[in-house]
Amino acid sequence: MHELSLASEVVRMVESELFPGSSVEKITLSVGVLSCVNPDSLVFCLESLLVGKGHLGVTLSVNRVQALLLCLECLEQYNTADMYEPCPLCGSLRRKILSGHDLVVDSIHTTGEEW
């Protein structure tokens, strides 16, 4: 379960940005549908790690990002949830991923601060 290592890195990043005496209130993430990250597992791991480190009551918000692919044959752009779905226009499997394959920490809200 790689969500645990991803959650550990998010927590490490959050803690490195906290000012002395401040605490984290909310973390907003974007998870692409082609990222191979299970959002429910990621949230579970984050909640467990945050509570274990004394960060109680943190709100986690996860936005799912649709995958947008570009067909390299006909230049059609199309949304998909499956990396191996052919272009709906020409049937080609030659494509480039434009969005939906990453995990991004969009925002971290802390007591009195946001970045």
Residue, then its C-alpha position, 0 to 999 in steps of 0.5 A: m500500500h503506497e498510500l502510507s508512504l505518500a501520506s507520510e510525505v504529505v505529513r512531513m511536508v505539512e510539519s515542515e511548514l508549521f510555525p512554532g505554536s501553530s497547528v494544521e486545520k485543513i489539508t486539500l489534495s488533488v488526486g488524478v484518476l490515473s495516479c494509482v492512488n486510492p483516495d480513501s486509503l490515502v485519507f485513512c493513512l493521513e488521518s492515522l498519521l496526523v492523529g499519531k503525531g498529535h494533529l487532532g481535528v484536521t479536515l482533509s479534502v480530496n478532489r478527484v481530477q479527471a484524466l485528459l489525454l491527447c491523441l498523438e495521431c488525430l490531436e483529439q483531446y478526451n477524458t478517460a478513467d482508463m489509461y488503455e482506452p483508445c482514442p474515441l475518434c480514431g482508435s489510436l493508442r498513441r497518446k499523451i497524458l495532459s492531466g489526471h496522473d498526479l497527486v498535488v497538495d493544493s493547500i495547507h490551512t494552519t491556525g492563522e496561516e495558509w500557503 
